[in-house]
Amino acid sequence: MVPKLTRSVFRDRGFHQASILTNWTDIVGKEMAAKSCPEKISREGVLILRVDGPVALELQHLEPQLLERIATHFGYRAVSRISIRQGPLSHGEGT
């Protein structure tokens, strides 16, 4: 029942499959998942990630590996590039 209720909300944010949200830790690893959160996937395949400030530079360098992990998760290249948005995360410790 929950997937039916959340499907339209996720679709409005470009998440045609909510699995990128629910499996983010499995896709990018525990450490990176604690510092980042998928916000939206644009129609052009750009994944917008909200990240803690200091991790933005690290994430830029890891973009090719993250894109490969996301492609492996979906079974195809659902995301063509990553756009970073710095700001506080709404998950994790202390938030």
mmCIF file of the C-alpha atoms, coordinates in Angstrom:
data_MODEL
# 
_entry.id   MODEL 
# 
loop_
_atom_site.group_PDB 
_atom_site.id 
_atom_site.type_symbol 
_atom_site.label_atom_id 
_atom_site.label_alt_id 
_atom_site.label_comp_id 
_atom_site.label_asym_id 
_atom_site.label_entity_id 
_atom_site.label_seq_id 
_atom_site.pdbx_PDB_ins_code 
_atom_site.Cartn_x 
_atom_site.Cartn_y 
_atom_site.Cartn_z 
_atom_site.occupancy 
_atom_site.B_iso_or_equiv 
_atom_site.pdbx_formal_charge 
_atom_site.auth_seq_id 
_atom_site.auth_comp_id 
_atom_site.auth_asym_id 
_atom_site.auth_atom_id 
_atom_site.pdbx_PDB_model_num 
ATOM 1  C CA . MET A 1 1  ? 0.000  0.000  0.000   1.00 0.00 ? 1  MET A CA 1 
ATOM 2  C CA . VAL A 1 2  ? 2.836  2.423  0.813   1.00 0.00 ? 2  VAL A CA 1 
ATOM 3  C CA . PRO A 1 3  ? 4.395  2.155  -2.682  1.00 0.00 ? 3  PRO A CA 1 
ATOM 4  C CA . LYS A 1 4  ? 1.027  3.076  -4.209  1.00 0.00 ? 4  LYS A CA 1 
ATOM 5  C CA . LEU A 1 5  ? 0.749  6.129  -1.972  1.00 0.00 ? 5  LEU A CA 1 
ATOM 6  C CA . THR A 1 6  ? 4.285  7.369  -2.552  1.00 0.00 ? 6  THR A CA 1 
ATOM 7  C CA . ARG A 1 7  ? 4.605  6.579  -6.275  1.00 0.00 ? 7  ARG A CA 1 
ATOM 8  C CA . SER A 1 8  ? 3.240  9.930  -7.513  1.00 0.00 ? 8  SER A CA 1 
ATOM 9  C CA . VAL A 1 9  ? 5.358  11.930 -5.055  1.00 0.00 ? 9  VAL A CA 1 
ATOM 10 C CA . PHE A 1 10 ? 8.522  10.113 -6.103  1.00 0.00 ? 10 PHE A CA 1 
ATOM 11 C CA . ARG A 1 11 ? 7.618  10.411 -9.795  1.00 0.00 ? 11 ARG A CA 1 
ATOM 12 C CA . ASP A 1 12 ? 7.216  14.197 -9.438  1.00 0.00 ? 12 ASP A CA 1 
ATOM 13 C CA . ARG A 1 13 ? 10.840 14.322 -8.247  1.00 0.00 ? 13 ARG A CA 1 
ATOM 14 C CA . GLY A 1 14 ? 12.067 12.166 -11.126 1.00 0.00 ? 14 GLY A CA 1 
ATOM 15 C CA . PHE A 1 15 ? 12.256 8.946  -9.131  1.00 0.00 ? 15 PHE A CA 1 
ATOM 16 C CA . HIS A 1 16 ? 10.275 6.597  -11.363 1.00 0.00 ? 16 HIS A CA 1 
ATOM 17 C CA . GLN A 1 17 ? 11.697 3.831  -9.231  1.00 0.00 ? 17 GLN A CA 1 
ATOM 18 C CA . ALA A 1 18 ? 11.961 4.688  -5.546  1.00 0.00 ? 18 ALA A CA 1 
ATOM 19 C CA . SER A 1 19 ? 14.669 2.068  -5.147  1.00 0.00 ? 19 SER A CA 1 
ATOM 20 C CA . ILE A 1 20 ? 17.411 4.681  -5.547  1.00 0.00 ? 20 ILE A CA 1 
ATOM 21 C CA . LEU A 1 21 ? 16.077 6.268  -2.359  1.00 0.00 ? 21 LEU A CA 1 
ATOM 22 C CA . THR A 1 22 ? 15.372 3.105  -0.427  1.00 0.00 ? 22 THR A CA 1 
ATOM 23 C CA . ASN A 1 23 ? 18.636 1.425  -1.465  1.00 0.00 ? 23 ASN A CA 1 
ATOM 24 C CA . TRP A 1 24 ? 20.916 4.480  -1.420  1.00 0.00 ? 24 TRP A CA 1 
ATOM 25 C CA . THR A 1 25 ? 23.122 2.966  1.299   1.00 0.00 ? 25 THR A CA 1 
ATOM 26 C CA . ASP A 1 26 ? 23.559 -0.249 -0.697  1.00 0.00 ? 26 ASP A CA 1 
ATOM 27 C CA . ILE A 1 27 ? 24.342 1.705  -3.874  1.00 0.00 ? 27 ILE A CA 1 
ATOM 28 C CA . VAL A 1 28 ? 26.953 4.151  -2.546  1.00 0.00 ? 28 VAL A CA 1 
ATOM 29 C CA . GLY A 1 29 ? 28.034 2.592  0.728   1.00 0.00 ? 29 GLY A CA 1 
ATOM 30 C CA . LYS A 1 30 ? 27.299 3.445  4.336   1.00 0.00 ? 30 LYS A CA 1 
ATOM 31 C CA . GLU A 1 31 ? 29.855 6.257  4.664   1.00 0.00 ? 31 GLU A CA 1 
ATOM 32 C CA . MET A 1 32 ? 28.777 8.147  1.515   1.00 0.00 ? 32 MET A CA 1 
ATOM 33 C CA . ALA A 1 33 ? 25.072 7.571  2.222   1.00 0.00 ? 33 ALA A CA 1 
ATOM 34 C CA . ALA A 1 34 ? 25.495 9.236  5.615   1.00 0.00 ? 34 ALA A CA 1 
ATOM 35 C CA . LYS A 1 35 ? 26.809 12.355 3.861   1.00 0.00 ? 35 LYS A CA 1 
ATOM 36 C CA . SER A 1 36 ? 24.507 12.512 0.826   1.00 0.00 ? 36 SER A CA 1 
ATOM 37 C CA . CYS A 1 37 ? 20.873 12.207 -0.161  1.00 0.00 ? 37 CYS A CA 1 
ATOM 38 C CA . PRO A 1 38 ? 19.272 11.947 -3.618  1.00 0.00 ? 38 PRO A CA 1 
ATOM 39 C CA . GLU A 1 39 ? 16.855 14.833 -4.195  1.00 0.00 ? 39 GLU A CA 1 
ATOM 40 C CA . LYS A 1 40 ? 15.744 14.495 -7.783  1.00 0.00 ? 40 LYS A CA 1 
ATOM 41 C CA . ILE A 1 41 ? 16.527 12.972 -11.168 1.00 0.00 ? 41 ILE A CA 1 
ATOM 42 C CA . SER A 1 42 ? 15.901 15.397 -14.023 1.00 0.00 ? 42 SER A CA 1 
ATOM 43 C CA . ARG A 1 43 ? 14.419 14.367 -17.356 1.00 0.00 ? 43 ARG A CA 1 
ATOM 44 C CA . GLU A 1 44 ? 17.933 14.652 -18.777 1.00 0.00 ? 44 GLU A CA 1 
ATOM 45 C CA . GLY A 1 45 ? 19.170 12.012 -16.326 1.00 0.00 ? 45 GLY A CA 1 
ATOM 46 C CA . VAL A 1 46 ? 20.937 14.360 -13.931 1.00 0.00 ? 46 VAL A CA 1 
ATOM 47 C CA . LEU A 1 47 ? 20.858 13.142 -10.337 1.00 0.00 ? 47 LEU A CA 1 
ATOM 48 C CA . ILE A 1 48 ? 20.723 16.053 -7.904  1.00 0.00 ? 48 ILE A CA 1 
ATOM 49 C CA . LEU A 1 49 ? 22.357 15.126 -4.626  1.00 0.00 ? 49 LEU A CA 1 
ATOM 50 C CA . ARG A 1 50 ? 22.216 17.118 -1.409  1.00 0.00 ? 50 ARG A CA 1 
ATOM 51 C CA . VAL A 1 51 ? 25.512 16.729 0.393   1.00 0.00 ? 51 VAL A CA 1 
ATOM 52 C CA . ASP A 1 52 ? 27.206 17.930 3.559   1.00 0.00 ? 52 ASP A CA 1 
ATOM 53 C CA . GLY A 1 53 ? 29.523 20.778 2.574   1.00 0.00 ? 53 GLY A CA 1 
ATOM 54 C CA . PRO A 1 54 ? 32.932 19.153 3.059   1.00 0.00 ? 54 PRO A CA 1 
ATOM 55 C CA . VAL A 1 55 ? 32.006 16.042 1.060   1.00 0.00 ? 55 VAL A CA 1 
ATOM 56 C CA . ALA A 1 56 ? 31.149 17.928 -2.158  1.00 0.00 ? 56 ALA A CA 1 
ATOM 57 C CA . LEU A 1 57 ? 34.703 17.897 -3.509  1.00 0.00 ? 57 LEU A CA 1 
ATOM 58 C CA . GLU A 1 58 ? 35.148 14.231 -2.629  1.00 0.00 ? 58 GLU A CA 1 
ATOM 59 C CA . LEU A 1 59 ? 31.901 13.378 -4.377  1.00 0.00 ? 59 LEU A CA 1 
ATOM 60 C CA . GLN A 1 60 ? 32.998 15.232 -7.527  1.00 0.00 ? 60 GLN A CA 1 
ATOM 61 C CA . HIS A 1 61 ? 36.049 12.989 -7.729  1.00 0.00 ? 61 HIS A CA 1 
ATOM 62 C CA . LEU A 1 62 ? 33.947 9.869  -7.110  1.00 0.00 ? 62 LEU A CA 1 
ATOM 63 C CA . GLU A 1 63 ? 31.308 10.742 -9.734  1.00 0.00 ? 63 GLU A CA 1 
ATOM 64 C CA . PRO A 1 64 ? 32.435 8.120  -12.325 1.00 0.00 ? 64 PRO A CA 1 
ATOM 65 C CA . GLN A 1 65 ? 32.352 5.346  -9.708  1.00 0.00 ? 65 GLN A CA 1 
ATOM 66 C CA . LEU A 1 66 ? 28.978 6.494  -8.342  1.00 0.00 ? 66 LEU A CA 1 
ATOM 67 C CA . LEU A 1 67 ? 27.495 6.612  -11.850 1.00 0.00 ? 67 LEU A CA 1 
ATOM 68 C CA . GLU A 1 68 ? 28.722 3.067  -12.431 1.00 0.00 ? 68 GLU A CA 1 
ATOM 69 C CA . ARG A 1 69 ? 27.206 1.852  -9.141  1.00 0.00 ? 69 ARG A CA 1 
ATOM 70 C CA . ILE A 1 70 ? 23.874 3.510  -9.977  1.00 0.00 ? 70 ILE A CA 1 
ATOM 71 C CA . ALA A 1 71 ? 23.911 1.931  -13.455 1.00 0.00 ? 71 ALA A CA 1 
ATOM 72 C CA . THR A 1 72 ? 24.634 -1.461 -11.907 1.00 0.00 ? 72 THR A CA 1 
ATOM 73 C CA . HIS A 1 73 ? 21.722 -0.988 -9.496  1.00 0.00 ? 73 HIS A CA 1 
ATOM 74 C CA . PHE A 1 74 ? 19.235 -0.140 -12.259 1.00 0.00 ? 74 PHE A CA 1 
ATOM 75 C CA . GLY A 1 75 ? 20.717 -2.410 -14.905 1.00 0.00 ? 75 GLY A CA 1 
ATOM 76 C CA . TYR A 1 76 ? 21.109 0.542  -17.292 1.00 0.00 ? 76 TYR A CA 1 
ATOM 77 C CA . ARG A 1 77 ? 22.444 4.116  -17.267 1.00 0.00 ? 77 ARG A CA 1 
ATOM 78 C CA . ALA A 1 78 ? 19.481 5.861  -15.640 1.00 0.00 ? 78 ALA A CA 1 
ATOM 79 C CA . VAL A 1 79 ? 21.750 8.725  -14.527 1.00 0.00 ? 79 VAL A CA 1 
ATOM 80 C CA . SER A 1 80 ? 24.119 10.513 -16.909 1.00 0.00 ? 80 SER A CA 1 
ATOM 81 C CA . ARG A 1 81 ? 25.753 12.861 -14.420 1.00 0.00 ? 81 ARG A CA 1 
ATOM 82 C CA . ILE A 1 82 ? 25.537 14.104 -10.845 1.00 0.00 ? 82 ILE A CA 1 
ATOM 83 C CA . SER A 1 83 ? 24.796 17.653 -9.749  1.00 0.00 ? 83 SER A CA 1 
ATOM 84 C CA . ILE A 1 84 ? 25.771 18.581 -6.216  1.00 0.00 ? 84 ILE A CA 1 
ATOM 85 C CA . ARG A 1 85 ? 23.680 20.788 -3.967  1.00 0.00 ? 85 ARG A CA 1 
ATOM 86 C CA . GLN A 1 86 ? 25.343 21.627 -0.671  1.00 0.00 ? 86 GLN A CA 1 
ATOM 87 C CA . GLY A 1 87 ? 23.173 21.875 2.399   1.00 0.00 ? 87 GLY A CA 1 
ATOM 88 C CA . PRO A 1 88 ? 21.993 20.147 5.539   1.00 0.00 ? 88 PRO A CA 1 
ATOM 89 C CA . LEU A 1 89 ? 20.692 16.619 5.162   1.00 0.00 ? 89 LEU A CA 1 
ATOM 90 C CA . SER A 1 90 ? 17.304 15.550 6.447   1.00 0.00 ? 90 SER A CA 1 
ATOM 91 C CA . HIS A 1 91 ? 18.542 12.115 7.570   1.00 0.00 ? 91 HIS A CA 1 
ATOM 92 C CA . GLY A 1 92 ? 21.325 10.705 9.685   1.00 0.00 ? 92 GLY A CA 1 
ATOM 93 C CA . GLU A 1 93 ? 22.506 11.501 13.170  1.00 0.00 ? 93 GLU A CA 1 
ATOM 94 C CA . GLY A 1 94 ? 21.583 14.808 14.686  1.00 0.00 ? 94 GLY A CA 1 
ATOM 95 C CA . THR A 1 95 ? 19.170 15.902 11.964  1.00 0.00 ? 95 THR A CA 1 
# 
